[in-house]
Amino acid sequence: MKRTMQKTRKRINKPKDCYYCKSETLPDYKDTKSVDRFVSERGKIMGKMYSGLCQKHQGKLTEAIKRARHLALLPFIVRPS
């Protein structure tokens, strides 16, 4: 029998510590400095893999960013100049 080689991607899983678990705080829309570090330069919310947050805090962070955008504390889109 002929075996076929499957292409597999090797992922290097680096254990990242959650920023909010370490500091024992929750993401807050009023604290734009801590929330802004998880927004890319184009204005997109970073994913769990890049931010290193746990699932619980990633959901709370998304909610805080959306609230801050609605109150005009953070921009929706950053246009390149």
Backbone as a ProteinNet text record, in pm:
[ID]
protein_1_A
[PRIMARY]
MKRTMQKTRKRINKPKDCYYCKSETLPDYKDTKSVDRFVSERGKIMGKMYSGLCQKHQGKLTEAIKRARHLALLPFIVRPS
[TERTIARY]
82.2	0	88	41.7	118	64.3	153.6	111.8	132.7	38.6	51.1	103	188.2	243.5	146.1	106.4	18.6	103.6	64.4	135.7	84.9	174.1	137	218.8	153.6	220.8	264.6	387	436.3	412.5	346.1	321.7	409.4	471.4	549.1	462.2	415.8	328.8	413.9	416.9	488.5	388.7	415.8	321.7	329	219.4	213.3	125.8	164.3	84.6	-14.3	-133.5	-238	-205	-209.5	-176.5	-271	-398.3	-498	-500.2	-461.5	-450.7	-332.6	-224.4	-106.5	-135.4	-198.5	-222.3	-348.4	-424.2	-547.2	-647.1	-662.5	-760.5	-845.6	-944.9	-1028.2	-1011.5	-1027.9	-1021.4	-1135.8	-1103.6	-1203.3	-1197.4	-1312.1	-1316.5	-1265.9	-1269.5	-1223.4	-1071.2	-1005.4	-859.4	-808.5	-800.9	-770.1	-625.3	-534.7	-394.1	-374.6	-436.9	-420.2	-497.6	-612.2	-692.6	-628.6	-563.6	-506.1	-387.9	-323.8	-210.7	-253.7	-380.9	-430.6	-504.8	-487.4	-543.8	-427.3	-438.3	-328.4	-319.1	-215.3	-195.1	-300.9	-371.1	-479.7	-614.9	-618.8	-742.3	-815.3	-752.6	-817.5	-783.7	-876.6	-854.7	-765.9	-659.2	-568.2	-633.5	-600.6	-654.7	-586.1	-642.7	-589.2	-446.3	-416.5	-284.6	-175.9	-207.7	-109.8	-106.6	-221.4	-226.3	-179.4	-200	-158.5	-257.1	-378.6	-479.1	-553.4	-610.1	-692.8	-830.1	-909	-1038.3	-1132.5	-1130.6	-1218.2	-1186.5	-1059.2	-1020	-1024.1	-1008.5	-1018.8	-1161.9	-1259.8	-1398.9	-1430.4	-1380.7	-1401.7	-1329.4	-1210.6	-1134.8	-1208.6	-1264.2	-1340.1	-1458.3	-1527.4	-1641.4	-1596.2	-1483.2	-1432.3	-1389.3	-1326.5	-1283.5	-1404.7	-1507.2	-1627.8	-1698.2	-1700.1	-1760.8	-1679.8	-1546.7	-1460.7	-1475.5	-1493	-1513.9	-1647.4	-1747.2	-1880	-1881.6	-1802.9	-1794.5	-1685.7	-1626.1	-1523.6	-1395.8	-1365.6	-1237.9	-1129.4	-1170.1	-1080.2	-1139.3	-1054.3	-1107.3	-1154.1	-1251.6	-1296.6	-1192.2	-1146.5	-1051.6	-940.7	-818	-705.8	-665.1	-682.9	-651.4	-505.1	-437.2	-297	-285.8	-187.5	-171.9	-56.8
-116.9	0	125.1	223.3	346.3	450.3	500.5	602.1	740.4	825.6	962.3	1050.9	1139.9	1233.4	1349.4	1373.5	1486.3	1605.8	1719.4	1840.8	1885.7	1897.1	1945.3	2069.6	2161.3	2283	2267	2301.4	2295.1	2429	2425.7	2546.1	2545.2	2655	2667.8	2740.1	2665.5	2723.7	2780.2	2910.7	2975.8	3004.3	2959.1	2989.4	3137.1	3206.9	3348.7	3364.9	3455.6	3482.9	3593.5	3577.4	3676.2	3802.6	3916.5	4045.7	4076.3	4048.5	4081.4	3979.5	3854.2	3756.2	3790.9	3837.2	3875.7	3996	4098	4221.1	4213.8	4105.1	4081.7	4196.6	4245.7	4348.6	4301.4	4379.6	4350.7	4462.9	4433.3	4539.7	4638.1	4767.3	4870.2	4969.3	5006.7	5096	5236.1	5273.4	5406.4	5415.7	5302.5	5298.2	5270.6	5374.9	5356.9	5315.9	5348	5311	5159.4	5093	4948.1	4875.9	4931.6	4869.6	4892.7	5007.5	5044.5	4956.3	4891.8	4805.9	4679.6	4646.2	4527.4	4561.4	4683.2	4726	4748.6	4696.1	4710.3	4854.2	4882.7	5019.2	5060.4	4964.7	4995.9	5002.2	4971.6	4983.2	4852.3	4739.9	4610.3	4552.1	4475.4	4407.9	4286.6	4273.4	4159.8	4032.3	3922.8	3794	3738	3629.9	3566.7	3519.2	3471.8	3415.8	3523.3	3641.5	3749.9	3826.4	3844.3	3923.8	3845.2	3713.5	3630.6	3631.2	3676.3	3679.7	3547.1	3519.5	3400.4	3429.8	3326.9	3340.9	3433.3	3424.9	3507.8	3656.3	3690.5	3831.1	3882.1	3794.5	3836.8	3883.3	3813.8	3853.5	3985.7	4001.2	4126.6	4242.5	4215.4	4318	4363.4	4269.3	4302.7	4392.4	4358.9	4439.1	4579.8	4589	4718.9	4805.3	4744.6	4819.9	4872.4	4789.7	4832.3	4945.8	4940.5	5049.2	5177.7	5164.5	5282.2	5345	5264.2	5316.3	5389.4	5333.2	5394.5	5530.8	5544.8	5671	5763.1	5726	5805	5820.4	5722.1	5722.5	5656.8	5564.4	5499.7	5514.2	5524.5	5535.7	5400.5	5402.8	5280.5	5235.6	5328.4	5297.8	5402.8	5355.8	5448.6	5448.5	5561.2	5569.1	5606.5	5535.7	5571.4	5705	5781.9	5914.6	5916.6
0	0	0	-69.8	-81.2	18.2	98.4	194.4	134.9	157.6	107.7	220	182	279.9	296.1	414.9	441.8	481.8	428.6	466.4	602.4	692.6	825.6	856.4	917.6	959	1103.1	1126.6	1262.9	1328.2	1438.3	1514.7	1637.4	1659.5	1781.4	1882.1	1977.7	2078.6	2191.2	2197.8	2305.8	2416.6	2534.6	2642.3	2677.8	2655.3	2688.3	2810.8	2892.4	3010.4	2978.5	3026.1	3003.8	3082.9	3015.3	3077.7	3193	3174.4	3276.5	3389.9	3363.3	3471.6	3561.6	3501.1	3579.5	3668	3610.1	3685.4	3770.9	3757.4	3834.2	3819.1	3696.1	3664.8	3548.2	3513.8	3397.5	3296.2	3166.9	3067	3086.4	3086.2	3108.6	2994	2940.6	2825.3	2858.2	2984.9	3024.4	3027.9	3047.6	3051	2909.6	2828.3	2686.7	2662.1	2753.7	2733.4	2737.7	2834.2	2843.6	2732.8	2692.4	2587.9	2450.3	2433.5	2304.6	2265.1	2361.4	2326.2	2251.5	2256	2187.8	2058.4	2009.2	1881.9	1786.4	1663.9	1568.5	1519.3	1443.6	1394.2	1292.7	1235.2	1142.4	1211.5	1340.6	1416.4	1438.6	1406	1423.8	1560.6	1613.9	1741.3	1716.3	1795.6	1779	1829.6	1764.4	1804	1926.9	1979.3	2099.1	2081.1	1961	1936	1943	1897.2	1896.2	2027.3	2087.9	2210.4	2331.9	2330.8	2443.3	2558.3	2533.4	2639	2646.4	2762.6	2776.3	2715.3	2699.8	2632.8	2708.9	2839.6	2922.5	2905	2911.6	2901.8	2757.9	2660	2520.3	2490.3	2542.3	2522.5	2590.9	2713.7	2786.2	2717.4	2662.1	2591.1	2466.1	2391.2	2271.3	2305.2	2411.7	2456.3	2497.4	2568.4	2613	2494.4	2393	2274.9	2198.7	2184.5	2113.5	2186.7	2319	2396	2383.1	2386.8	2373.9	2235.8	2133.5	1998.1	1989.1	2052.3	2047.1	2116.5	2221.3	2295	2239.7	2127.3	2057.5	2139	2223.8	2294.1	2209.7	2122	2026.4	1886.5	1784.4	1648.1	1595.7	1505.1	1438.2	1337.7	1253.8	1147.3	1151.3	1134.4	1122.4	976.6	911.3	769	749.2	659.4	634.5	564.7	601.6	540.1	442.6
[MASK]
+++++++++++++++++++++++++++++++++++++++++++++++++++++++++++++++++++++++++++++++++

